[in-house]
Amino acid sequence: MTEVNSKDVQPIRLVFELTRADHPRLYDDLVRFHKGTKRVNRLRVLAYDGLLAQTGVFVRTENLPQLPEVQGEPEEGSGDVTNDLFAPGLMD
């Protein structure tokens, strides 16, 4: 990437056409807003979030391993302690 001097920073103006056939999910999300500021701001948010996700700032949590929930101590006489006694071993 190239370094940009703060004196040389110019606004970027984009005009583009998006059809539903190109990107249905993006089109459906943007078409919810009427033409104008709200739609442009939504596109900015989506673009910035995409950039953060691409650079690793956002991490999807749905693919990460989940730890089992700890629900406190098992009650005496319940089968919670011994239920896993005959389960397959960790190395199987």
URUR-V13408 format. One record per helix or strand. SS is the DSSP state (H for helix, E for strand). FROM is the first residue (numbers start at 1). LEN is the number of residues. If there is no record, write none. Layout:
# URUR-V13408
<<SS:FROM:LEN> <SS:FROM:LEN>>
This chain:
# URUR-V13408
<<H:6:3> <H:24:8> <H:37:18>>
